[in-house]
Amino acid sequence: MCIKLPTQSESTRRQVERQERRGWRPRPDRPAVPFTLPFDWAADPFADANWRFQLNAWRPLDVYIGLHCRGDDPAAYRFLIDAMLDWGRAESRGRRKTTFWGDMATGIRAAKLAYVLSQRAFARQSPLRQAAIVRLARRHLARLRDPAFIARSNHALAQIHGAAALCHVAPHWPEARGGKAYVNDLLSRLLLSQFGRRGVHLEHSPGYHLFALREFRRMAETGWFDSADLDRTIRAAAKAAPWFLFPDETLSAAGDSSPVRRPLPAPVAQERIVGRLFREAGYAVVRGAWGQSPKQAPMLLVTCGHHSSVHKHADDLSFELFEQGRRLFVDAGKYSYSAGPMRDFSLSARAHNTIDLVCDRNDNGLGATPPAGGGLSAMRRKRWGWFIAGRIERPAFGVTHERRFLYRPGQWLILLDRVTADTPRELTAWLHLHPRVRAEAAEDGWTWRNLAIRHVADHPLTLRRIRGQDEPPQGWMAADYHKRVANDALAAGWVGQGGRLATIIHLGRGDPPPEVRLTDDDFEVVWRGARLALPRNGEGADA
């Protein structure tokens, strides 16, 4: 039998031959490394956390598993056991056990060990080889039976799957006693922590929403788990997923996501423009109905959720905007998980379309702020368009940020920001344009073709445009992992004890945007001769 594994692709003999000839290459941004035994399983030739993880998740073995599972190739099976035992010898000699026993990697290895144990060819191995594999597998299951070792993140998906696989193939082991109840209890807890009530993943990243959905589906296919809660979660997550794709099927880059194409089945919408507030998760989306041409379908995605530190960026009250067939305002994305200046930049407020409130900290005060859940308080459809409101607090730094979005799809977007601080400080509002959009300075703002950006503030502003700067990094967008592209980062900075800032974005179509004026304590927005009602306290209803 072929136990389902989280392998990266279906494998063929040609893939095995190519890996043996050229070397193992887990990502296209890194050169191939010869994979021959014995191998240095503690190697870190690129100072790359993701590369180390993939190595110790036994990703080089995926092509051999695929070859054996497809054709019962005995040489591939022997090599699998050789490599697993080679890893075991390296682990026994290694001083830094954390190199070998990462939480997610352990779960993935456990599933691969279960595959080897489940095959008829295992009985044809020598007693010594059988005993060595069994010892290694039991050590993995013992680790996974320790609740303290189970991650409080999506990494637990692999751990639960690996534990279930070993309990399934070796239910007679002492470590497998009570295993079915154990993995189902872990799964129930994980479902509650990973997804909100409306089926949205709570790790701040649309990319991980799709990842978790895919992995839960694989788990459901095994038949090893109680299915009722799992099936409900899968249905809700699948229903929510299309909201995070722009009309050209590009995934939102919020959090640790990459702006790659991810075609999904499109829901049916009854109206030309639709909206959804995922209040608990912290997303609001206004978009053209699915099925329209991307050139005719706009989309605004707003993010403001803080559930943990997992994949969380300082992107509260940030947004991405798709108009006229392209992304205009972008998120910098994740770039890398390896520590360094670009990772620091990607996590920071200055990489997002929001206000940097604590400029002397890279995390905008996020690390000193307890998780508050979803920070978007209102979404309402109005006669002129859509209204979205949110608020964040940084109590340790004495600062609060309120933002209201006024969006008329295809025509204009207005940001109304109010910052309240207990002491004067440097504040910077950032906007990030798609790499193909190059801004030119204009009075009180910027222009590009028929796009115009104008600021109205109760304090003098210093406007800057930065593109492709290395020290410190600014003006970069991650197109994919370790792949960056220069883009325009527009800064509106001031020094004060808070302040008010209106940003009026004219998209170049339809009527001119409303006129925005400052009042004694708020903004006045006048459109077509009428003053728009602007709630201050976030009162509103889900759209």
C-alpha positions in Angstrom: 0.0 0.0 0.0 1.1 3.6 -0.6 0.6 5.8 2.4 0.0 9.3 1.3 2.9 11.6 2.1 3.4 15.4 1.9 5.7 15.0 -1.1 6.3 17.9 -3.4 5.5 16.3 -6.7 4.8 13.1 -8.4 8.2 11.5 -9.2 9.5 9.5 -12.1 12.6 7.6 -12.9 13.8 10.5 -14.9 13.6 12.7 -11.8 15.6 10.3 -9.8 18.2 10.1 -12.5 18.3 13.9 -12.8 18.8 14.3 -9.0 21.5 11.7 -9.0 23.3 13.4 -11.9 22.8 17.0 -11.0 22.3 16.9 -7.3 19.4 17.8 -4.9 17.9 21.2 -5.3 14.9 22.0 -3.2 14.4 25.5 -4.5 15.4 27.2 -7.8 17.2 30.0 -6.0 19.8 27.7 -4.6 22.4 25.6 -6.5 22.1 21.8 -6.5 24.0 19.9 -3.9 25.3 16.3 -4.6 23.2 13.9 -2.5 25.3 10.8 -1.9 25.7 8.6 1.2 27.0 9.1 3.7 25.6 12.7 3.8 26.3 15.5 6.2 22.8 16.0 7.6 23.9 18.9 9.7 25.1 20.8 6.6 24.1 24.4 6.2 25.9 25.6 3.1 23.7 28.6 2.5 22.9 29.7 6.0 19.3 29.1 5.0 16.7 27.9 7.6 14.3 26.6 4.9 17.0 24.6 3.2 18.0 23.0 6.5 14.4 22.2 7.2 13.8 20.6 3.8 17.0 18.5 4.2 16.0 17.1 7.6 12.4 16.6 6.4 14.1 14.1 4.0 12.9 15.9 0.9 15.8 14.4 -1.1 14.0 11.0 -0.6 10.7 12.2 -2.2 11.8 11.1 -5.7 12.7 7.6 -4.5 9.4 7.3 -2.6 7.6 8.3 -5.8 9.6 5.8 -7.9 9.0 2.9 -5.5 5.3 3.7 -5.0 4.7 3.8 -8.7 6.8 0.8 -9.8 7.8 -1.2 -6.7 11.5 -0.4 -7.6 13.7 -2.5 -5.2 16.8 -0.3 -5.7 14.8 2.8 -4.7 13.4 1.1 -1.6 16.9 0.0 -0.5 18.2 3.5 -1.0 15.3 4.9 1.2 16.4 2.6 4.1 20.0 3.4 3.5 19.4 7.1 3.7 17.1 6.9 6.7 19.7 4.9 8.6 22.4 7.3 7.5 20.4 10.1 9.0 20.0 8.1 12.2 23.7 7.6 12.6 24.3 11.3 12.0 21.7 12.2 14.6 23.2 9.9 17.2 26.6 11.7 16.7 25.2 15.2 16.5 25.6 17.6 19.3 22.9 20.1 18.3 19.7 17.9 18.5 17.5 20.9 17.4 19.2 20.6 14.0 17.6 17.1 13.6 14.4 17.3 15.6 12.5 20.2 14.3 8.8 19.8 15.0 7.5 19.8 11.4 10.4 17.9 10.0 9.9 15.2 12.6 6.3 14.7 11.5 7.2 14.5 7.8 10.0 11.9 8.5 7.5 9.9 10.6 5.2 9.6 7.7 8.1 8.5 5.4 9.1 5.9 8.0 5.5 4.6 8.1 5.7 4.3 4.3 8.8 2.1 4.5 7.3 0.0 7.3 4.1 -0.6 5.3 5.7 -2.1 2.3 6.0 -5.8 1.6 9.6 -5.3 0.7 10.3 -4.5 4.4 10.0 -8.2 5.3 12.8 -9.0 2.8 15.3 -6.7 4.6 17.9 -8.2 6.9 16.9 -8.5 10.6 19.5 -5.9 11.5 18.1 -3.4 9.0 14.5 -4.1 10.1 15.4 -3.6 13.7 17.3 -0.3 13.0 14.3 1.1 11.1 11.9 0.1 13.8 14.0 1.7 16.5 14.2 4.9 14.5 10.5 4.9 13.9 9.6 4.3 17.5 11.9 7.2 18.6 9.9 9.4 16.2 6.6 8.2 17.5 7.7 8.7 21.1 8.6 12.3 20.3 5.3 12.8 18.6 3.4 11.3 21.6 4.8 14.1 23.8 2.2 16.8 23.8 4.8 19.4 24.8 6.6 18.7 21.4 3.5 19.4 19.3 3.7 22.8 17.7 1.0 25.5 18.2 1.0 26.3 14.6 0.5 24.8 11.2 3.6 22.7 11.8 1.3 20.4 14.0 -0.4 19.3 10.8 2.7 17.3 9.8 3.2 16.1 13.3 -0.3 14.8 13.7 -0.2 13.1 10.2 3.1 11.5 11.0 2.0 10.1 14.4 -1.2 8.8 12.8 0.7 7.1 10.0 3.0 5.2 12.5 0.1 4.3 14.8 -1.7 3.0 11.7 1.1 0.7 10.5 2.3 -0.4 13.9 -0.6 -0.4 16.3 1.1 -3.1 18.5 3.9 -0.8 19.5 3.8 0.5 23.1 4.2 4.0 21.7 1.0 3.5 19.6 -1.2 2.5 22.5 -4.2 4.9 22.6 -2.8 6.5 19.4 -6.1 7.0 17.5 -7.7 8.9 20.4 -4.5 10.9 20.9 -4.2 12.1 17.3 -7.9 12.9 17.0 -7.7 15.0 20.2 -4.7 16.8 18.8 -6.6 17.4 15.5 -9.7 18.7 17.2 -7.5 21.2 19.1 -5.7 22.2 16.0 -8.8 22.8 14.0 -10.0 25.2 16.7 -6.7 27.1 16.9 -6.0 27.2 13.1 -9.3 28.5 11.7 -11.9 31.0 12.7 -15.6 30.3 12.7 -15.9 31.5 9.1 -13.2 29.2 7.9 -10.3 31.6 7.6 -6.9 30.5 8.7 -5.5 32.5 11.7 -1.8 32.7 10.9 -2.1 36.0 9.2 -1.2 34.7 5.7 -3.4 33.7 2.8 -0.6 31.5 1.6 -0.9 29.5 4.8 -4.7 29.3 4.4 -4.2 27.5 1.1 -1.4 25.3 2.6 -3.5 24.3 5.6 -6.5 23.6 3.4 -4.4 21.3 1.2 -2.9 19.4 4.2 -6.3 19.0 5.9 -7.7 17.5 2.7 -4.8 15.1 2.5 -5.4 14.1 6.1 -9.1 13.5 5.4 -8.3 11.2 2.5 -6.3 8.8 4.7 -9.4 7.8 6.7 -7.4 7.8 9.9 -9.2 10.7 11.6 -12.7 11.3 12.9 -14.1 13.3 10.0 -17.1 15.4 11.1 -15.1 18.5 12.4 -12.5 18.0 9.8 -15.0 17.9 6.9 -16.7 21.0 8.2 -13.5 22.9 8.5 -12.4 21.9 5.0 -15.8 23.1 3.5 -15.6 26.4 5.3 -11.9 27.0 4.4 -12.6 26.1 0.7 -15.5 28.6 0.7 -13.3 31.4 2.1 -10.2 30.7 -0.1 -11.3 32.5 -3.3 -11.6 35.8 -1.4 -7.8 35.9 -1.1 -7.2 35.7 -4.9 -7.1 38.9 -7.0 -9.1 38.9 -10.2 -6.0 37.7 -12.2 -5.8 34.7 -9.8 -2.7 36.0 -8.0 -2.7 35.3 -4.3 -2.6 38.1 -1.8 1.0 38.6 -0.5 -0.2 39.5 3.1 1.9 38.0 5.9 4.2 35.2 4.9 2.6 34.8 1.4 4.0 35.1 -2.1 2.1 36.7 -5.0 1.9 33.6 -7.1 -1.0 32.4 -9.3 -3.3 30.0 -7.5 -6.4 29.2 -9.6 -9.3 28.0 -7.5 -13.0 27.1 -8.3 -14.9 30.4 -8.4 -18.0 31.0 -6.4 -21.2 32.4 -8.0 -22.0 36.0 -7.0 -25.3 37.7 -7.6 -23.9 41.2 -7.8 -21.2 42.8 -9.8 -19.3 44.1 -6.7 -19.3 41.9 -3.5 -17.7 42.3 -0.1 -16.9 40.2 2.9 -15.7 41.0 6.4 -13.9 38.2 8.1 -14.0 39.9 11.5 -12.4 37.2 13.6 -9.5 36.6 11.3 -9.0 40.3 10.5 -9.6 40.6 6.8 -12.0 42.7 4.7 -12.4 42.2 1.0 -14.3 44.2 -1.6 -14.0 42.8 -5.1 -15.6 42.4 -8.5 -17.6 39.2 -8.8 -15.8 36.1 -10.1 -16.0 35.4 -13.8 -15.5 39.0 -14.9 -12.5 40.0 -17.0 -9.6 41.1 -14.7 -9.6 44.4 -16.5 -13.1 45.0 -15.3 -12.9 43.5 -11.8 -11.4 45.6 -9.0 -10.4 44.3 -5.5 -9.4 45.8 -2.2 -8.0 43.6 0.6 -7.5 45.0 4.1 -5.7 43.2 6.8 -5.7 43.7 10.6 -5.5 40.6 12.7 -3.2 39.6 15.5 -3.7 36.1 16.9 -0.1 35.1 17.7 3.4 35.8 16.4 3.2 33.0 13.8 3.8 34.4 10.3 2.6 37.8 11.7 4.0 40.9 10.0 3.6 44.5 11.3 0.9 45.0 8.6 -2.1 46.0 10.7 -4.5 48.3 8.7 -2.5 47.7 5.6 -4.1 46.9 2.2 -3.6 45.7 -1.3 -5.4 47.2 -4.3 -6.1 45.7 -7.7 -7.5 48.0 -10.3 -7.6 48.3 -14.1 -6.4 44.7 -14.6 -3.3 45.0 -12.4 -2.1 45.2 -8.8 -1.5 48.9 -8.0 -0.7 48.9 -4.3 1.2 45.8 -3.1 2.4 44.1 0.0 6.2 43.3 0.2 5.5 39.6 0.9 7.7 37.3 2.8 10.9 37.1 0.7 12.7 34.6 3.1 12.6 32.9 6.5 16.3 33.2 6.9 17.4 35.9 9.3 18.8 39.0 7.7 18.1 42.6 6.6 15.5 41.6 4.0 13.6 39.4 6.5 13.6 42.2 9.0 12.3 44.6 6.3 9.5 42.2 5.2 8.3 41.9 8.8 8.3 45.6 9.4 5.6 48.3 9.1 7.7 50.1 6.5 7.2 47.1 4.1 3.4 47.6 4.2 0.8 50.1 3.3 0.3 51.4 6.8 1.8 53.8 9.4 5.0 53.1 11.2 4.1 54.2 14.7 7.3 53.0 16.6 10.1 53.9 14.2 12.9 52.8 16.5 11.6 49.2 16.5 11.4 46.9 13.5 8.1 45.3 14.6 6.2 48.6 15.1 5.7 47.6 18.7 4.0 44.3 17.8 6.2 42.1 19.9 5.3 44.0 23.1 1.6 43.9 22.4 -0.6 41.0 23.4 -2.6 39.4 20.5 -6.0 41.2 20.2 -7.6 39.1 17.5 -9.3 40.8 14.5 -8.9 44.6 14.5 -11.4 45.5 11.8 -14.6 46.7 13.5 -16.9 47.6 10.6 -17.7 47.0 7.0 -20.7 48.6 5.3 -22.0 49.1 1.8 -23.0 52.7 1.2 -24.7 54.4 -1.7 -21.3 55.8 -2.8 -19.3 52.7 -2.2 -17.8 50.8 0.7 -16.8 51.8 4.2 -14.3 49.8 6.3 -12.9 50.7 9.7 -10.3 49.4 12.1 -8.1 50.3 15.0 -4.9 49.0 16.7 -3.3 50.0 20.0 0.3 49.8 21.2 -0.2 50.4 24.9 3.5 49.8 25.8 4.4 52.7 23.5 1.4 55.0 24.2 0.1 55.1 20.7 -3.2 54.2 18.9 -4.0 54.1 15.2 -7.5 54.3 13.7 -8.0 54.0 9.9 -11.1 54.3 7.8 -11.3 53.2 4.2 -13.7 54.8 1.8 -13.7 52.9 -1.5 -15.6 53.4 -4.7 -14.4 50.6 -6.9 -12.9 51.7 -10.1 -12.8 55.3 -9.2 -11.2 56.2 -5.8 -9.9 55.1 -2.5 -9.6 57.4 0.5 -7.6 56.5 3.7 -8.5 58.6 6.8 -5.9 58.0 9.5 -5.9 59.3 13.1 -2.9 58.6 15.3 -3.0 59.4 19.0 0.2 59.3 21.0 1.2 60.3 24.5 4.5 61.8 23.4 5.8 63.5 20.3 7.4 61.0 17.9 8.4 60.4 14.3 5.6 58.9 12.2 5.7 57.6 8.6 2.8 56.6 6.4 4.0 54.2 3.7 2.5 53.3 0.3 4.0 50.6 -1.9 3.3 50.6 -5.6 3.6 47.6 -8.0 7.1 47.5 -9.7 5.6 48.6 -13.0 4.2 51.7 -11.5 6.6 54.6 -11.2 5.4 57.6 -9.3 6.2 61.2 -10.1 6.2 64.0 -7.6 3.1 66.4 -7.7 1.8 69.0 -5.4 0.8 67.4 -2.1 1.5 63.9 -3.4 2.2 61.8 -6.5 1.0 60.9 -10.0 1.4 58.0 -12.4 -0.5 58.1 -15.7 -4.1 58.6 -14.7 -3.4 57.7 -11.0 -3.1 60.5 -8.5 -2.3 60.4 -4.8 -2.9 63.5 -2.7 -2.4 64.0 1.1 -4.3 66.3 3.5 -2.9 66.6 7.0 -3.0 68.7 10.1 0.8 68.8 10.2 3.6 69.5 7.7 4.6 66.4 5.7 7.9 65.3 4.3 7.3 63.3 1.1 9.9 60.8 -0.2 10.1 58.2 -2.9 12.5 55.2 -2.5 13.1 52.5 -5.0 15.5 49.5 -4.6 17.4 50.8 -1.6 19.7 48.3 0.2 20.8 50.1 3.4 18.4 49.9 5.0 16.2 47.9 2.7 13.3 49.8 1.2 11.5 49.8 -2.1 11.4 46.0 -2.6 8.7 43.5 -3.3 9.2 39.8 -3.0 8.1 38.2 -6.2 8.8 34.7 -4.8 11.1 33.1 -2.2 14.5 34.8 -2.3 13.4 36.8 -5.4 12.9 40.5 -5.0 11.9 43.2 -7.4 12.5 47.0 -6.9 9.3 49.0 -6.5 8.3 52.6 -5.5 7.9 53.1 -1.7 6.2 56.4 -1.0 6.6 57.9 2.4 4.7 60.7 4.1 6.5 61.5 7.3 6.0 63.9 10.2 6.9 64.5 13.8 4.2 65.1 16.3 2.1 63.9 19.1 -0.1 61.9 16.8 -2.0 63.6 14.0 -4.5 63.2 11.2 -3.7 62.3 7.7 -6.1 61.8 4.7 -4.7 60.1 1.6 -6.9 60.5 -1.5 -6.2 58.1 -4.3 -7.9 58.9 -7.7 -7.9 55.9 -9.9 -8.5 58.0 -13.0 -11.9 56.9 -13.9 -15.4 58.2 -13.3 -16.1 61.3 -11.2 -13.3 63.0 -9.3 -12.8 61.8 -5.7 -14.5 63.6 -2.8 -13.1 66.7 -1.3 -11.6 66.0 2.1 -11.3 68.8 4.7 -10.0 68.8 8.3 -12.5 69.8 11.0 -11.7 70.6 14.6 -11.4 66.9 15.6 -12.1 64.8 12.5 -12.5 64.9 8.7 -15.2 66.2 6.5 -15.7 64.3 3.2 -17.9 65.9 0.5 -18.9 64.1 -2.6 -21.3 65.4 -5.3 -22.2 68.3 -2.9 -23.2 66.1 0.0 -21.3 65.4 3.2 -20.6 61.7 3.7 -21.4 60.2 7.1 -18.3 58.8 8.7 -18.6 56.8 11.9 -15.7 57.2 14.3 -16.3 54.4 16.6 -16.4 51.5 14.1 -20.2 51.1 14.2 -21.3 49.1 11.2 -22.5 45.8 10.0 -20.9 42.9 8.2 -21.3 43.3 4.5 
